[in-house]
């Protein structure tokens, strides 16, 4: 089971979810005081994915024929989730599932609704007054509605923001801010930052960056050790501003619930992790076979417990191409089942791991969704049929996960 049904000794009951460390092991503490791992599934939606984002949804077409009503689909889906050992509705799920008796979480999209574009890697300008105003407005509208909801796990401020070089581009944060429009507040801040570091002397900057700018307004990029160090310092400043604004907006609107961070994509720079310490939990998407090393590093830098908010394995016997999308490919559903179990056992053998959310409920269309992904992510296929070998193994692994986590201190010591 994912939930231990009795409170820990000395653990006071709370009306909402908390995080706490007991005997060196981190847990979510459910309303009532029982320690819990959050074991969830993302994108549980009647609508499924539309072909290329605008075409038909094969999943919706199939479940519309299979179930007389949307409520009937939800009831059957919730029953399956319980049987398979899940207790949390993950991100991007249908809002009706928030009333299913499962814990759930909300993505607020502060940066995404202030000009950031996660898919193409465009950062938010945290110095633009629009960012703080948008965060405050969204939190006031959304968080206040959920402030007394006992089943809300907490809030994510955003998903997979770009903090530097990754699959979306090679530029670092300083380069991205210098490339903002000339009157953008973020570009002004970046230029002021460089003027202060180089005594308002562009010749010193040129020498340090191996560049040839004739003025600070022309500076765009550089190279070398000093260039990297300057980016690290500027990135720390940007990240600190982002997380301070996000945390303040959430806590002003709802001081009861957890701030679950910004759902990092893989390993963020340490400067960003240090800024993220204002969150109660560090949430991170890790599409890899082995999460241990990264989780340990994140905890070492932040001191905050970690929630895996996306992970997945894709099987080549599913009939899908798996040509686009994150996560290792495996030969078949049995191999997918083994990979799931190994990941979960490794993860929950760590004292700082609060749980994990699988990406996602149903397969993507074979023709590709809005971003071209065409992968076997689902617990069920487009016909709403479960991958039997896979979900049976999932149920077993989820049932073992709490006991693995209770033994996490022993496992961590044995691994060293």
N, C-alpha and C positions, 0 to 999 in steps of 0.2 A: 504494500500500500504506500501511496505517496504522502499520507498524512498519519502522524502518530496521534492517537486519539486522546491522550491525556497530557495536561500541561507538565512542563519540566518543574522540578522542585524549585521554589522560589520565583517562578515566572508569573508575573501578574497578568491577568487577563486584560485585553485591550479591545476596543470597539472596532478597530481596523487592523490591517496587516502592519507588522513591524519587522525589523531584522534585529537579531541578537546573536551573540556568541556565547555558547554554553560548553564548558569543558573543552575550550579551544576550537569548537566547531560552530560555523555560522549556519543559521536557519532563518527562514521566514517564520514569524510567529503569527499564527492565524488568530482571528478574533476568538476569544475564549482561552487562548494561551497555549495551544498545541503547536509544537514545532513542525514545520512543513517544508518540503521541497516544492518549487513550482515546476510542474511537469506539463508542458503545454504543446499545442499545435497552432501554427500560424495560418491565417487566411482560410478559416473555416467559413465558407460562403456558399449560399444557395446559388449565387450567380456564377461561381467559378471564374475562369479567365475567358475573355473574348479573344477571338482570333485577331491578331495584330492590333488588339485594343479597341477596335470599332466593329468587328464582324460578329458573327454569332458566337454564343458560348456553348460548346458541345456538352459541357457538364450540366448547365442549366436546362438545356433541351432534354437531356436524359432524365434528370431527377424530376422535371415537371411531368413526365410521363409515368414515372415510378411512384410518385407520392400524390395523393389527392390534394393536399394543401402544403403550404410552406411550413406550417406548424408541424405537420406530420413528418416532414423531412427533418426538422430541428429535433423533434423528440427521438427519432431513430438515430440521428447523428450523436446526440448527447449520450444515448444509451451505449453506442459503440465506444465513444471516448471513455466512458466509465469502465467498460469491460476491458479496454486496452490499457487501463492504468493511468489515464491522464486526469489532471485536476484543474487545468488552467486553459482558458481561451486566449490564444496568442494574438499578436498584432494583426491588423487588417481583417479581422473576422467580422461577420455580420453583427450589427448592434443588438439584434434580438437575443444573441447568445450571451450578452452581458447579464441577462436575467435567468440564466440556465442553472444557477446554483454553483457554477464554477467561478474561481477567481478569474479576473480579467485585467487588462492593462490598456492604456490609451496613449497613442502617439499624437502630440500636440502640433508638431510641424512649425515651430517658431521660425526657424531659419527658412524652411521651404516656402513659407508664406510671406517671407520678407525679401525674396529675390534669389535665394539659393536654389541650385538645381543639382540634386544628388546624382542623377543619371549621367549628366555631362560634366559634373565636377566643378560647377561654378560655386564659389563660396559666398556666404552671406557677408555683407558689410556690417560688422558689429558696431561700427561707429556711426552709422546712419541712424538718426533718431527713429526712423521707421522700424528698425529692428526691435528696440525696446518697447515702442508703442504697440507693435503687433503682438509681441509676447504678452504684454500686460492685458491687451484686449482679449486675446485667445484664452488666456488663463482665467480671466474674470468671467468669460462666457461659458467655458467648458468645465474648469475645475470646480467652480462654485456649485455646479449642478450635481457633482458626485461627492461632495465633501463628507456626507454622512453615509455613503455606501460602504457597507462592511465587506463586500466582495471585490472591491477595487483593490488590486495589488499595488498600483501606483501609476506614475506618468513617465513617459519618455518625452524629452523635449524635441527630438528629431530622430531621423534614421539615416545612417551611413553618409554623414557629411564628409566632405573631402578636407583633410588637414594637411595634405602635402602630396608628393609623388605617389601615384598608385595606378590602377588600371585605366583611370580616366585621363591621365596626363602626367607629364614629367615635372611641371612647375612646382616650386615650393610656395608657401603661403605669402612670403614677401614678394615674390614675383607676381603672384596672382593679384595682390593688392596694388602693386605698382602698375598693373595693367588695367585697373579700373578706370572709368571715365575721369577726365582731368579734374572735374569739380566734385567727385565723390568724396565723402568724408573719410572713407577708408584709405583712399590714395593720399589725401592730405596728411593723414596720420602716419602713413608709411614714409612719406618724404620728411616730415618733422622728425620722425624716429632716426632717420639716416643723418639729417643735419646735426642732430644732437650728438650722435656717435662719432661724427667726423668733423666736429668743430666748425660746421658750416663751410667746410673747404672741400669742394668736389674733387680736387686733385688728390687729397688723401684717400677719398673713397675710390677713385680710379686706381690708385696704386694698390689698395687693399683687395679690390675685386678683380684686378687685371682687366679693367674696363677702360672706356674712352669717352665717357659722358662729358659734355661741356657745361652742364648745369644739373642741379639736383632734379629739376623737372624733367630731364631727359633720361634719368636713370631707369633702366628696365631689368637688367640682369647682370650676373657676374659669375665668378668661379673662384675656387680655392677655399682655404680654411676659414678665412675671415668672412667670406660670403656665407658659408654654412653657419658660422657662429652668429652672424647677424640675423639670419632667418630664424634660428632657434630662439633667439631673444624676442624677436617680433612675434613669432608664433605663440610663445608663452603669453605675451600680452593680449593677443587676439583671443586665445582660448580662455584666458582668465575672464575677459570681458563677456564672452559668450556664456560661460557657465554661471557667472555671477548674475547676469540678467535673467537667465532661464530659471535658476533656483529661486531668485527673489520673486519673480512673477508667479511661479507655482505656489510658493509658500504664503504669499500675500492672499491668494485666492482660496487656498485650501491648505491649512497648516496641519491637517490630520494625516494625509497620505504620503507615501514614499515618493521621492524623486529618484527614478530609476536610471537617470543618465541619458545619453544620446545615441545609444545603439551603434557602437563603433563597428566598422567593417575591418576585421582583422586587427593587426597591431597598430595602434596609433602612436605617434611620437610621444616620448616621455614627457615633454613639455605640456602636451595636451592631457595626458593622464594626471599630471600633478594638478592641473586646473580642475579636472573632473572630480577631485576629492570633495567638492561641495555637495555632490550627490550622495544619496544614501547607499546606492548600489551602482556598480559599474556594469553596464549591459554591453554585450559584445557578440557579434556574429562571427563564428569561427567555422569556416568550411574546410576542415582538415580532418585527417584520421585521428590525430593526437592533440588534444587541447591542453595537455598538462603544462608544457613549458610556458606558453603564453599566459595562462591563468596565473601561474606562480609569479610571473614577471609583473603582471598588472597589479596583483595584490602587494607585491613588494614595494611598488612605486606609490600606490594609493592608500593601502591599508583598508580598503573597502571590499566587502564581499562581491562576488561576481555571478551574474546571471547570463547564461548563454541564450541569446534571443533568436538565433537562427543556426541550424546546422542541417546537413542533408547528405545523402548518398544516392546515386542514380544508377539504376540497373539497365544493362543493355539488352535484357530479354523482355523488356516492357513493350516493345513495338514503337517506342519513341526514339528519335535520333540522338537526343542528349547532345546536340551540337553546340548549344549555347546555354550557359548557366554555371553557377558556382557549385563546388562540391565534387569529390572524387567519383569517378565512374567505376562500377564493379560489374562482374559478368552477369549475375542473376540475382533473384530475390533472396536466395539463401545467403549469398555473399553480402547482400545489403543488410540482411538480418544480423549477420556476424559483426559487420562494421558498426551497426547501431549499438549492439550490446557492448562491444569493446570501448566505444566512445563513452557511453554512459558510465560504465564501471570505472574507467580511468578518471573521468571527470568527478564523479561523486566519491572517489577515493581521496579527494582534496578537501580539506576542512573549509576552504573559502568559497566553495562552489554551491550556489543557492538553488540550482536547478537548470533546466534546459527546455527549450521550445523548438520542436521540429518544424522545418519548413518543407512541406506544408500539407494541407488536407487532401486536395485533389490534384491530379496530374495537369500539366500545362497542355494546351492544344498542340497536336503534332505539326500544325501549320505555323506555330509560334504565337506568343502573346504580344503585348504592345512593344516590348523591347527585343523581340525575336527569340526569347527563351522557349525551348521546346522539350523540356526535361521531365523525367520520371521522378518528380518530387513527392507524388501523392502517396498517402496511405491507401487511397482508393483511386481507381482509374476514372476516365471520363464517363464511364457508365455507372459510377458509384459502387463498383465492385471492389472489395478489399483485396489486397495482395496477401493471400492467406498465410504463406510462410513468413512473410515480413511482419504482419501485425501480431501473429502468435508470438514471435520472438520479442517484439516490442512489449507486449503485455508481461512477459516473463522478466525482461530487463527492468521495466518500470517498477515491478513488484520488488525487485532486489535492490533498487537504487537507494531507498531510505536506509536499509541495513548497511549497505556499503558506505553511506555517508556517516552513519553512527560510528563506524570503525575507521573513519578517515584519518584520525590522528595516528593510529597504529600503522595504517597503510602509508602515510606520508613519511613516517620515521623509517619504515622498512625499505622505502625506495631510495633513501639517502645513503 
